């Protein structure tokens, strides 16, 4: 699923207007900088989605009520779920891969967004497990979660960020870059499975 392509739209049509309503008078660039700082700050801490606007507002000295935070959060989740796109060929590829072996999603995303998006595209049934680590303080960056995935039987990881997802290789899990397209990705997974010791 492609969440990245809607980030700009969400910032321009939802995040910036909310912060303007809450009294932010700076530039969009300043708000983006503070959001990036908060994202880095919260990444390795246990937190909820509501902590993002709450923390950003606090750093900008804006007084925002819990009701306003709740409304912003609700709009954010809805906009993410409605705006996410399924990459071409995904459903067909998942059908082939799920016939080959059990599939699991391991994502830095949030269950409140990931599950509705999977249901929206009718692809949830292809996965035997969905692990959303958003807000847990764990993260794929640094690779500290991959030994646990290996222990649980993971032998391949399909991803689009070699600098992060590719860290799985240090734990003996093959990385397959989906940016090459689903057709080549499926071929590579089939080849890896074929070469696995029986």
N, C-alpha and C positions, 0 to 999 in steps of 0.2 A: 504494500500500500504506500502511496506517496503522500506523506504529510507535509514534506518540505515546501512543495509548490504553493501551499496556501498560507504559509507563515506571513508573507508580506501583506496579503489581503487581510488577515486577522489583525495584524498590527495597525494597518491604516483604517480599517472599518470598525474595529472594536476596541482594541487596547488604547490607542491614542485618544479616541473620543471619550472613553471612560475616564482616563486620567485628566483630560481637559475639563470634564465635568467636575472632577474632584479637586480642581484648582491648579493643576500643573500648567505653568506658563512658559516652560523651556522649549527647546527645539526637539523635533522628533529624534534627532541623533543623540541628544542628551538622555532621553527616555530609553532608547535602545541600549545605550552604554550601561545605565543603571540596571536594566533588565538582564543584561549579560553578566554583570557582577553578581546579581542575586542568583542567577542560574548556577554560576560557578560556586557560590557560597552554599546553596542548598543541595547541590548534586550528591554529596557524600553524607548528607544528614537525613534522618528520618523526618519526613514532612508530608504535608497534604498539598493538593493543588491550590487551595486557598492561601497557602503561605506565600505564593509568588506575588499576587497583587498586594497582600498585606505587608510583605517585606519591602517591596518597591515603594509603596506609599510611605512607609516609615522612613526610608532613606531620603525621600523627597520632602519630608516634614508635612505630609498631607494627612488630614484627619478624615478617615473613611470608616463608615459604620460596618458592622458585620453583615447587615442586610445588603449593603452595596457590594461588599465582597462576594456574598453569596450570589447575587444577580450577575455580577461580572463572570464568576466561575461557571454559572449555568449557561450563559451566552457563549463563553469560550468553548465549553464541551460540545454544545450544539453546533457551533460553527465548524469545529474540527471534524465532527462526524459527518456533517453535510458536505463539507468541502473536500474531504479526502477522496483520492482517486485510486482505482485499482490499476496497476500497471498492465499493459496489454500482455496477454498470454498467461497471466498469473493463475487463473482458475484451472486452465487446462494442464499447466505444469504441476499444480498441487494435486490434481487428480492422478497424474502419472506417478508422482513421487510418493503419494500416500499408498499406492498399490505396491510399491517397492519396499517400504519400511514405515514404521510409525513416525509421524512428524510432530515436532513441538515448536512453539514460538517462544523465543527468549528475547525480551525487549526491554529497553529502558523506558518504554511507554507506560501509561496508566491504564489500569483495567477499566475505568469508567469511560475511556475513549476507545481502547483496543477492542473490547468485546462487542460493543455496538457496531463498530466499523466492520468487524469480521462477519457479524450477522447481516449487516446491510448488503454485503456482497455475496452472502450465502456460501462462505468458505470455512466457517467455524468447524463444520463436521469433518474437515480434512485433518484436523489436529487432535492428537491424543492428549496434548497438554499445552497450556498457555501460561507462561510465567511472565508477569509484568512486574518489573522491579522499580518502577517509578515511585519515588517517595520512601524507598526502603533504606536508603543510604548505600546500597550496593550499586555498582555501575560496571559496565563492560570495560570502560577505560581503565588502563592499568592491568587488565587481564586477570584480576584476582578471583573472578567468578568461574573461569573456565575449568580449573581443576575439579570443581564440584560437578560441572556438566559432564566431564569425562568420566567421573566416578559413576554417574547415572547412566552411562552407556552412549553418550554422544560420540559419533565418529565423523560427522561433517557438519559444517555450519555454512549456511547461505546468507550472505550479507552484502551490503553496498558500501561499507566503510573499511577498507583494508587496514587502515591505521588503528582501528578499534576492533572490529570483528575479526580481523586477521590475527590478533593476539592469541586466538584459540589454538593456533598451530604450536605454540610453546607447550601446550598441554596435550599434544598428540591428537588434536581434532583438525581435520582438513578444512581449509577455508575455500569456499567457492564464491567468486565474485559475480553477483547477479547482474552487475552493470554490463556484462557481456551479452545479455539477453537470455530469456528463459530457455530457448531451444538448446543453446550451448551449455547452460547451467544444468539442465536435466541430463544431457549427454555425459557431462563430467561426473555427476552424482552416480549415474548408472555404472560408469567405468570404475569409480572408486569402490562401489559396492561389489562389483565383479572381482576386484583385486583383493578384497578383504579375505583374511584367512577364514576358512570354514570352521 
